[in-house]
Amino acid sequence: MGHTWSKGADAVLEHTAVDWDGVWSLLYAASKGTFRLSLQLPLDVGAELAYAGMDICEARDEVAWAHPEVPMTAIAVDLGPIGPVIDLPATTAVLVGLLDAASDRLSVLQDADLDPDARSLSRQITWRVRSAREVLQELAR
């Protein structure tokens, strides 16, 4: 898993700009990966991950609702299968890296945009991303 997911995440990080397309792409990859991981873990941990995945999906959907062109113009990368043996710290580190990159882009967008609606959107999405990141970070321990 680790190497394959790292390569996919690196590709997303390398090819996404600091704009709403970039945020959507990072959230897309993180949400797909989080849900995929949730299905391969015991129910108690998997359910917690599924809720984190829902937060990420809701954040991604909020971007799409505010900017309907984004899902058609942004890159969509699925990190792929995990494999039979799961290295939970390595797997969650990849997902946390994607969420950190999304947070960084959101911070720049929030600072750069004078539109109150865009700043509000950025704050809402940041809250969801941080919430999901905390769950992933906790599982890595």
Residue pairs with C-beta under 8 A, 6 or more apart in sequence:
1 81
1 82
1 83
1 85
1 86
1 87
1 90
1 91
2 87
2 90
2 91
2 94
4 79
4 80
4 81
4 83
5 33
5 79
5 80
5 82
5 90
5 91
5 94
6 90
6 94
8 29
8 77
8 78
8 79
8 80
9 29
9 79
9 94
9 97
9 98
11 77
12 25
12 26
12 29
12 75
12 77
12 98
13 26
13 97
13 98
13 101
15 25
15 75
16 22
16 25
16 26
16 74
16 75
16 101
16 105
18 104
18 105
18 108
18 109
19 105
19 109
20 63
20 66
20 67
20 70
20 74
20 109
21 70
21 73
21 74
21 75
22 74
22 105
23 63
23 102
23 105
23 106
23 109
23 125
24 60
24 63
24 64
24 67
24 70
24 71
24 74
25 74
25 75
25 76
25 77
26 98
26 99
26 101
26 102
26 105
27 56
27 57
27 59
27 60
27 63
27 98
27 102
27 129
28 60
28 74
28 76
28 77
29 76
29 77
29 78
29 79
29 98
30 56
30 95
30 98
30 99
30 102
30 132
31 53
31 56
31 57
31 60
32 78
32 79
33 78
33 79
33 91
33 94
33 95
33 98
34 49
34 50
34 52
34 53
34 56
34 95
34 132
34 136
35 49
35 50
35 53
36 79
36 81
36 82
37 49
37 82
37 86
37 91
37 92
37 95
38 45
38 46
38 47
38 48
38 49
38 50
38 52
38 53
39 46
40 46
40 82
40 86
41 49
41 86
41 88
45 139
48 135
48 139
49 135
49 136
49 139
51 135
52 131
52 132
52 135
52 136
53 132
55 128
55 129
55 131
55 132
56 99
56 128
56 129
56 132
58 128
59 102
59 124
59 125
59 128
59 129
59 132
62 121
62 124
62 125
62 128
63 70
63 121
63 125
64 70
64 71
66 117
66 118
66 121
79 94
82 91
88 139
88 140
89 140
92 136
92 137
92 139
92 140
93 140
95 136
96 133
96 136
96 137
96 140
99 129
99 132
99 133
99 136
100 133
102 125
102 129
103 126
103 129
103 130
103 133
106 122
106 125
106 126
106 129
107 122
107 126
109 118
109 122
110 118
110 119
110 122
110 123
110 126
113 119
113 122
